[in-house]
């Protein structure tokens, strides 16, 4: 298992577009992906689950990844969030 804590800089936070991009990226890996915010946990591969966290701009989340491709998955997800959800090709 690997994890990383970072700040969501999108002006709105996790909303339909950002949650969808995160979930789609997470789903492209075999590893399990969880996102933690305050005392809540969400399935990182589910847009709706991510949106229920209620993460707003400038708030901190923790991404936890477990599985065979966890390092690659975490790197890709960190880059997605850090780039303010600009999906790379």
Backbone torsions as a table, in degrees:
resi	resn	phi	psi	omega
1	UNK	NA	138.6	176.6
2	UNK	-132.5	152.6	-177.7
3	UNK	-149.1	161.4	178.9
4	UNK	-153.7	142.2	177.5
5	UNK	-109.3	133.7	179.0
6	UNK	-151.9	168.6	-177.0
7	UNK	-101.5	135.6	175.1
8	UNK	-81.6	118.2	-177.3
9	UNK	-100.9	-2.6	177.1
10	UNK	-58.7	138.1	-176.6
11	UNK	-57.1	-23.6	-178.3
12	UNK	-106.7	-26.7	-176.5
13	UNK	101.2	-148.7	176.1
14	UNK	-79.8	109.1	175.4
15	UNK	-129.9	-171.4	-172.2
16	UNK	-54.2	-47.3	-176.2
17	UNK	-69.6	-49.4	-176.5
18	UNK	-68.5	-41.8	178.7
19	UNK	-64.3	-38.3	178.5
20	UNK	-64.9	-45.0	178.6
21	UNK	-63.3	-42.2	179.0
22	UNK	-62.9	-49.7	-177.8
23	UNK	-62.7	-42.0	179.7
24	UNK	-63.6	-41.6	178.1
25	UNK	-65.8	-46.4	179.9
26	UNK	-60.8	-39.3	-177.8
27	UNK	-68.5	-16.2	-180.0
28	UNK	-78.5	-1.2	178.8
29	UNK	-115.8	153.1	178.7
30	UNK	-77.4	-24.6	-177.5
31	UNK	-63.2	153.1	172.6
32	UNK	-78.0	138.5	-179.4
33	UNK	-126.2	126.1	176.0
34	UNK	-124.0	146.1	177.0
35	UNK	-122.9	131.0	-178.4
36	UNK	-113.8	136.7	175.2
37	UNK	-143.3	120.8	-173.8
38	UNK	54.1	-122.1	-179.0
39	UNK	-102.4	15.7	-176.8
40	UNK	-109.1	148.7	177.7
41	UNK	-125.3	137.8	178.7
42	UNK	-127.9	150.4	171.8
43	UNK	-73.0	117.9	-177.0
44	UNK	-67.8	-10.5	179.7
45	UNK	-98.4	5.8	-178.3
46	UNK	-120.5	115.5	179.1
47	UNK	-57.6	-46.6	-178.0
48	UNK	-64.9	-40.2	178.1
49	UNK	-61.7	-42.3	178.4
50	UNK	-63.4	-41.2	-178.7
51	UNK	-66.5	-28.1	-179.6
52	UNK	-71.9	-13.1	177.6
53	UNK	-66.3	-29.7	-179.8
54	UNK	73.0	31.4	-178.6
55	UNK	-75.4	125.9	178.3
56	UNK	-102.7	173.5	178.9
57	UNK	-58.2	142.2	176.8
58	UNK	70.0	15.6	176.5
59	UNK	-101.3	153.3	-172.8
60	UNK	-95.2	136.0	175.0
61	UNK	-122.9	160.2	173.1
62	UNK	-120.9	127.1	177.7
63	UNK	-101.6	129.3	178.8
64	UNK	-123.5	127.7	-176.4
65	UNK	-127.9	136.0	-178.9
66	UNK	-139.4	123.3	178.1
67	UNK	152.4	-176.1	-174.3
68	UNK	-63.7	-29.0	-179.1
69	UNK	-115.6	31.1	-173.2
70	UNK	-61.1	-39.2	-179.0
71	UNK	-65.3	-44.2	179.2
72	UNK	-66.0	-41.5	179.7
73	UNK	-63.3	-46.2	-179.1
74	UNK	-64.2	-42.0	177.8
75	UNK	-58.8	-45.8	-179.1
76	UNK	-64.2	-42.1	-179.6
77	UNK	-69.2	-40.2	175.8
78	UNK	-60.5	-44.0	179.5
79	UNK	-64.1	-38.7	179.1
80	UNK	-62.4	-48.1	-180.0
81	UNK	-66.6	-43.8	-179.3
82	UNK	-63.9	-31.4	-179.8
83	UNK	-84.9	9.9	-178.0
84	UNK	61.2	39.8	174.9
85	UNK	65.9	35.9	171.1
86	UNK	-93.1	105.7	-175.5
87	UNK	-67.2	133.3	177.6
88	UNK	-91.5	152.5	-177.3
89	UNK	-76.3	NA	NA
